[in-house]
Amino acid sequence: MKRNRKALWLCVVTLVFFLSGCQEKKQESSLPVSGEPEIQVTLKNRGEKGRLVVAQVDWGAERTALLQEIAEKYRADFPNTEIEIRSLPDETAVEKLVASGEQVDLLEVTEKEAAAWAKQGLLLDVAPYMELWLESGTLSSAAKQASKPMGGNRVYLIPHSTAQQVYYYRADWFSEYSQAHPEEDVLLIPTTWKEMERAVGALSDRGAGLVVAGDSLLDYMNALIWSTVPTSKLADVSAGYFARREGYPTVFTLEEAQAGLEQFQRIFSAGLSKDALAQTAEEARKEFLEGRAAILLGDREDAAYVKEMPEGTWGVRPIPRGDSGLSVIEDEFSGWAVAAAAEDQELAVHFLCFLSNADNNTHFAKENDSVPVHVLAPSFDAFFSQGEQRVYTEILNHADWYQYAAMPKMYQAYSGYEQLASEKLRELLSGDLTAGDMLSWLDGYWSAALDQEGALWVSPEEEG
């Protein structure tokens, strides 16, 4: 797998090598493990003989070869470290292997399991090591939020890719509308949910204003609420349903949450047909591709299908910003974690940081057709500043606009919640439930969870 390096890349590499030298000096000063001041951590490979086992989900021979390539690159510098890549059929198999007691040092984890595995004690909190890793500062906002599935200051993984929700739109429809209505303002490509609301209404006469997989409705309810409620009012972005303000246990009691939910109700009630409330991702995508919808809410995976449309008929933009001035969404991710039972934790974390550095992650993302997690990625490879990739670079470069939160997945109450909430949202958009009733149900559900399980986003060390 060959990579073209530009002059800018050489400058960046020079800077990284310079910083690496500084980092090695910094690592000579070890840090105490949180809660255990007598134990010091460092971040280095001491050159002694060692063996690491990396458990990944099997996504095909090409991706396995990509990991092997990075592992061999590591061994070129540290030949005494053996690295075995073990491929397993799915996440359940990875979990069983880790729990079996067999050697597993690094493992692949997604947003579906991260909080549960951390809560079970399967994952190592690598936060002390991240203080020694200089490149942790160049991680994207999405990656930083994803790395803390339990909230607080605990770091349980480093993502290797994020899905990045976006929307696709019929560029020709927007242009034709503006030409046909010269007496009105130009119909803007939405950058805010207010503009999205106007666009959905203006273009709905040509079919559906927008389409989205029915099981994704909860994602957009969250996005509208989190993009209206200031993030300063969230107790923790990894437990985004709980409020920071005393006397307001959940965000659903806040005025901003009501405004966000009502806007969600207006946009999706006007834009979606009742049949669309139960659409699959494939059905929503087909409706957009066949010219029966103006806007498709989706993610990067939809690009392969949308590109089949004639050039100039479509475009792609980040999810709009809300009244808070931010676009705050929950992003899907996959990443690497260190097993709590790793035989040599320092060695495992050292390889984790190598595997996850800006150079290797940029290469991994390009070859794996995924979104990189370092803001430096476009400097390492111009590929990420071209074509539809530019929208993801825009998101990387504007952490002041595009931020991330998550549902409280560390709670037992989360099990089964998504299905219940999605059913309630269908009732809301069908007119069988009011916004007030929906907010009351959400507040009651998560207030009860807080009473029964406590503030799980706060670690015992932070409480102390």
N, C-alpha and C positions, 0 to 999 in steps of 0.2 A: 504494500500500500504506500504509494508515493505521495509526498506533500510538497507543494511549491512554497517557498519561503520568500517573502518580500523584504525590502530594506527595512521597513517598519518592524517587521517581525524580528530582525536581527537586533534592532535597538531594544525591543522588549526583552529578548532573551538575555542581552547584556545586562539589562537592569535586573532581571530575575536572578542571574548568576551572582551579581553584586549583592543583592539582598540575601541570597542564600548563604553567602559568606558571613554577612551580618547575623543571619539567623543561627548559624552554627555557633557563633560566639554567644548569642543569646541563650542557646540551648545548654551551654556549659553551666548557666545558672539555672538549676532545676527548681521546680515548683512543688509545693506540698499538695498532695491529693486532698480534695475538699473533705473536711471532717476527719482527716487522718494526717495531722501536721508532721508526724514523724516519718511519713513515707514521701520521698521526693520523686517527681517524674521528670524524665528527659525525653527527647525526641530524636533518637539517632539509631543507626545500625552500627553496632560495635565491631562488626566484621567477624564475629564468632559463628560457628556452624549453627544453622537453624532451619526449621521447616515450617512453611505456612500452607494451610489448606483454605482455599477460597471456594465457597459454595455458591453457585449462581443458578438462576433459572435458565433452562436451555432454550435459547431463542434462535438456535441455528449454528451451523459450523462456522459461518463468517464471523459472528460476534465472539465465539469462543476463540477463534484464531486471533481476533483483535486483542482480547485479554492476554493471550499467550505472548503476543508481540510486546505488550507493555511489560509483562512479567520478565521477559528476556532482556528488555532494556534495563530493568531494575537489576537483574543478575549481572549485567555487564559491569555495574559499579560494585555490586555486593555478591560475588560468586559463591560465597559460602552459605547463601540463603536459597534453599530449595522452595519452589512455589508450585503447588499442585492445584489445578483448576478442576473442580468437580461440578459437572452439569447435572441438574435434577429436573424432573418434568414440570414441577410447579412450586408455588410458595409453600404449600402444605408439606411437600417432601423436604424442602429446606428446613422447615421448623422441626420436623421429626428427626432429621439428621442432627441438628443442634441439640435437641433434647435427649438424643440417644447416648450421649457421652463419648461418641467418636470425636476425633480431633477435627474441629472446625474453628478457624481463626477469624476469617472474614466471611460475611454472608450478604447476599442480596436481599433487600427489603423494599417494600412499596408502602404507599400511604395507607393501604388497606390493613397492613399488619403492624406497622411501626409502633404505634402506641401500645397495642396489646403485648407485643413481644418485649418492649421495654418494661412494661408493668410486670410481666412474668419473670423478669430478671435475666432474660436471654441475651440482652445487649449491654455492652459496656458504655458507661457515661464517659465520653472522651473529652469533656469540656476542659479539664486541666491541660490536656495536650494541645487543644486548639489555641490556647494562649501562647504556645510556642511556635505554632505554624503561621508564618507570616502571610501565606496565601489565603488564609481564612478571611482576610479583609477584602479580597476581591470576589468573594462569592456573591451571587445575585441575591436580591431580596427574597425571591422564591426559594432559593436554596437555604438561606439562613433560617427562614421560618420552618421549612421542611425538616431541618436538622434537629428541631426541638419538638418532637411529637408529644412529649409530656409537659411542655411549657417550661416556664422559669428559665434558669440558666443551664439546664441539663442538655447535653448534646449527644445524641445517640446514633447519628449517621451523617454521612456526607452524600448528598444526591449526586448521581451521575447524569440525570436528565430530568427535565420537567415538561409537562404536557403543554402548558401555556394556552389557556382558553382565549379564543379570538372569535371574530365573526366575519363571515363572507357576505358580500353584497353584490347586487346586480348594478354594476357601474353604468351600464347603458340605460337602465330604468331611471336612475337618478338624473342623468343628463337629459333624457327625453322629457322628464317631468318639468325640469327647470325651463326647457325650451318652450314647452306648451303652456307655461304659466308665467309669462314675462311680467305680469302685474304683481306677482308675489316675490318674496325673497327667494334666492337660490336655495334649493333643497340640499342642505349640507350632508356630507357623509358624516354620520354621527360620531362625535368624540365624547358626548355626554349622554346620559340616559334621557334627559329632556329632549335632545335632538333625536334620539332613537324613537321616543314617543311620537314626535311629529312625523318622522319618516314612515313609521309603521302605519299611521293613519293616512298619510298621503298616498302610499303605494298599495294599500290593501285592496283597492278596486281591481288590481291586476291579478289577484289571487290572495294567498295568505300574506299578511304583512311580514311575518317571520315564521320560521320553523325551528324546532329543537326536539331532541329525543325526550319523550315524556318523562323518563326516569331522571332527567337532568333538571327538572323544574326546581327542585330544592336548591341546586347550585346557584340558580339565578335569583331565587328569593334571598338566599344568603348574600349574594353579591349586591343586590339593591339595598338591603339593610346595612351591611357593613360599609357600603360606599356612601351612606347617608349619616350613620352614626359615626362621630369622630373616633378614630382608633384610640385616642387618649382615654375614652370612656370604656374601653374593653379591659376586663381584668387581665387577660393575657391573650395574645393573638392565636395561640394554639388551643385556647378554650374560648373561642369567640362568641359564645352565647352568654357569657357571664359578664356582669357590669362591674366597673371599678368603684362607682359611687356608692357610698353607704346608704342603705335603705332601698337600693335597687338591685336585687340579687341577679336579675337577668337583663339583657339589653332590650328585651321585648316590652319592658315597662316604660321605655324612654320615648319621648315625643318623636325623636328622629327615626326610631324604628317604625313607628306608625306611618310616618311620611314615606319611608322607603317601601314598606309593604303595600301601601295604597298605590304608589307609583308602579310597583311590580304588577299589581292587579289591573291597573289601567292598560299598561303596555301589553301584557300577555292576554288579557281578555279581548282586547281589540285585535291583536295580531294573530292569535291562534284560533283555529276552528276547534269545535268540541271534539272532532275526530282526532285532531292533532295531539290532544292531551294524553293519548295512549300510544303515540308513534314511537317506533324504534329509531335508533340512529340511522339505520339504513333507509327507512321510509322517509325520514326528514330530509336526508341528503338527496334522495331521488326526487322529492318534490321540488327542491331548489334547482337541481340539475335540469329538470324538465321544464323549467320556466314557470312554475306555479307558486313561487314565493320570492319575495324581495330580499330577504335576509336569512341566513343560516347561522345559528349560534352553534359553535362547535369548538374544535381545537385543531392542532397541527395535523392529526391523522386524516382530516377531511381534505387536506390540500391535494393529495394524490388523486382524488376523484374530481374536485373542482377544476383542476388543471385540464381536464378533458374538454371544458367549455371553450368556445372561441376566444382568442386573445382580444382584450379590450372590453369584454362583456362582464367581467367580474373583478373584484378587488378584495383585499383582506385588511382588517384593522384590529387593534387591541380592543378588548371589552371596554365599553364606555366608562367614563368617570361619573360619580354621583354628586350630590349636593355638597358633600364634604370636600370636593375637589380631587378626590382619589378614586381609583378603581381598585377595589379590594375583593379578591376572589380566593377560593380554595383551589389550589393547584394539585394535580396528580403528579406523582414523582416516583422514581426508582433510585435506589442508592446503595451504598456499601456501608455496612456496620461491622464493628468488631464484636465478636462473641464474648460474653462475660467470662466464659470458661477458657478463653484463648490461653495456650500454654505460655506464650511470651507476649504479654500485652503491648509492651513498648515496641517490639519488633513488628507486631501486627499493625499498630497505629502508624508506625513509620511507613510501612508499605501502603496503608490506606491513604496517607497524605501524598505519597508519590503517585499512586493510581489516580488521585483526585486533583492533582495540580493543574494549572491552567493549560499547559502544553498538552499533557496527556488527555485531559477531559475534552479539549477542543478537537483533538484528533479523533477521540472516541465518538464524539457527537457527530462529526462530519461523516465518518464511515458507518456509524450506526443509524444515521438519519434521525437524529434527535436534537433537542435544544440544549446547548451547553449551559453550564452553571456558573461560569466566571464572566464578569463584565469585560475582561481582557480578550475574550474569544475573538471578536472581530479584528483585533490587532494581530492576533496570531494567524488568522486565516481570513482573507478577504471574502471567502465564500459566504460568510455570515453577514455580509453587507450587500448581497446581491439578490435579485428576484424577490420571491416571497419571504426569503430569510430576513429581509430588512425589517419586517414588522417585529420580529423577535429581538433584533438588535435595538430597535426603538424602545422596547419594553426594558431591556437590560440597561439602557442608558438613562432611563427616567424612573429611577426608584422613588423620586419625589411625587410621581403620579400613580405608578403601578405597584401596589403592595398586596400582602397576602395574610389570610387568617385561616382558621380551621375550625370545624365543628369539634366539640369535646370528645374525641374518640377514645380518650383514656377512661371514660366512664362506662360502667356496666349498662347504664341506661341507654347508651348509644346502640347497643344490640337491638335490632328491630326498629330503631327510631326512623331511619330513612324511609322505610316502606310506609310507616304510619303517617309521617309528615307529607310524603308525596300524595297519599290518598286525600289528606286534608286540603292540600293545594289544588287538587282537581275539583274538590267541592267548592273551594273559593273561586276558582276561575269559571266554574259552571253556574255560579250565582246561588249555590246552596249553603254558603257559609259567608259571614261578613268578615271584614278585615279585623274588627274588634274581637270577634270570636276566635279567629286564628291566632291572634296575639295572646289572648287569654289562655288558649290551649298550650301554646309554646312556653309561656311563662310558667304555667302550672307544672308542665312536664319537667322542665329543667330546674325549677325551684325545688321540686321533690327530689331530683337527683342530687342536688347540692346538699340538701338536708341529710340524705341517707348516706352519701359517699364522701362528703367534705370537699374542700378546695384542693383537688388533686393536682392542679397546675403548680402548687406551691410545694417545693421539696422540704423534707424535714430540716435540712441545713438552712434553707432560706427562712423557715418559720423561726428557727433559733436565732 
